[in-house]
């Protein structure tokens, strides 16, 4: 795939519809959904048809446009009240991703100076498109910033899917991998399958295969010996929320990878746009961790696998303390410890900060 | 289940047959296989119908009896030569478990002083039964020795299945859990599912459910945050081979658990009979790690889950360096660092050594 063709898992369709890839059907089928109903989008976020913190933000922004277009309000205040209600519903779909509330708040704020409901509808459509375009541009810059951190012919490990499928396009952790591969600075990617929902084997493998980037799939439990074997130069993951002190919430299994990486002298890089950084949150202790259905653990792709009678727990995320994070790669530069300062700096940067 | 009723996943059937539970069918179906063909047993070991290091040893011992019974040799040397050939075949089924070669060597040695082929056949049958009975007795003593290490109302985490199903009966790590539960010293068990073959969710959950021991199933990647949440008092695992220096080969995912346990101040106990200890092996570096089919990673219970085109690696075991092992619980007592001394002591003990 040439460098300038971006695969977008979501896009606006002229005429007032949103079109997105149903990621639960991958890799067996590539099914696209088109809808003008924001409730369908909310359900798609809840059921992970649309997933990945940055993409959830983009999808929620577009969903708010759909809600504005379908609302008949002729009064700006009535429309804005309706949108605040819809935003609350969307925000409740998944609690951990910072980008969701970030995008919704930005969308609502954009209507503050509008002259009337029609102006607000147009403003919202423009703002959603801008959020989407800025996310892709941020990922390209994250990719460039991250690729500079890798040594020649690096072998890396990622986790879950922080690719084009998790963002407006291009990807965060996979954006770094993509950029490094195009610069011939990357040799191989280890992909843990990422139980329970297998975003590694279903989505990351699908993306890497599409672009011919060499990868090896492993079960999550094999990440430890893969790291201790000395074949991995860096672990690169995305993030769902980063606290002001650099604690990182990301897909369950990230914290073990971080501990194992440090134990084996391998750097752990977190690649995320500044929209994932939650500066008002002092530390990771306060990050809400989504608990999903135990059925995702006791069955796989609809096939029951576990003995009955017991209970199962299914936390979707874990929190990696900042001490395990070598650097946070953002579109505005690379933040390093102490994170209180460096994350504030990249968040407030108008121009890219040097990493 | 009363304390004195032992569930045996394998047993000798009078008349010259071996009967064992096909563990690949659990938990959906309880299917028992009866055979007089040692090649069927070899295939059962290779395909994990019969699995767990101690059980593999017991099964191989019985398989050698079947081979002796079906061989028509009227000359002791011819019979012994045939059995050495069969033993080589059986030893090649799975390379990592120490108990396999341990049991085969013990069986072959038992025929050294026999008077003829009929005497050898009887001797082998007696020796296999003794290996089986001794394994169960060893597990009971491991259970008692291990339960003493747990504090009142402990919550523990295990990995894979080191239960009755992995042994002649009773279990090693699950033997400790079973003994502690009967002494009301155990509150709860966390069970990682253990991809790729799900011995945690299929087998350990099945065993715990049978005995009413409360447990919670988690994906392997959730073990990290479960340990960092401070709810686990000890991690207890089995072993496939223990080197003289205390390095432990066990199911893939054990090394990550060991690192995460130490990082969170949780002791890691390895429960195994002395037949699992390979004193001639100086360290874990020389333990052969079985590589199984990538299909076990890319499909689950026959359902294809991964994107095509990429490769997958499927190491069945990893090696945990001795520095992460708090203690090795054997039938002859509890070995602690430095392991060179303590493991030799428990291996050479005629009477139980105090832990």
Interface residues (C-beta under 8 A of the other chain):
Chain A: X26 X27 X28 X191 X192 X193 X194 X195 X196 X198 X201 X202 X203 X205 X206 X208 X209 X214 X215 X216 X217 X218 X219 X220 X221 X222 X223 X224 X225 X226 X228 X251 X252 X253 X255 X256 X259 X260 X263 X294 X297 X298 X300 X301 X302 X303 X304 X305 X306 X307 X308 X309 X310 X311 X312 X313 X314 X315 X318 X319
Chain B: X26 X27 X28 X191 X192 X193 X194 X195 X196 X198 X201 X202 X203 X205 X206 X208 X209 X214 X215 X216 X217 X218 X219 X220 X221 X222 X223 X224 X225 X226 X228 X251 X252 X253 X255 X256 X259 X260 X263 X294 X297 X298 X300 X301 X302 X303 X304 X305 X306 X307 X308 X309 X310 X311 X312 X313 X314 X315 X318 X319
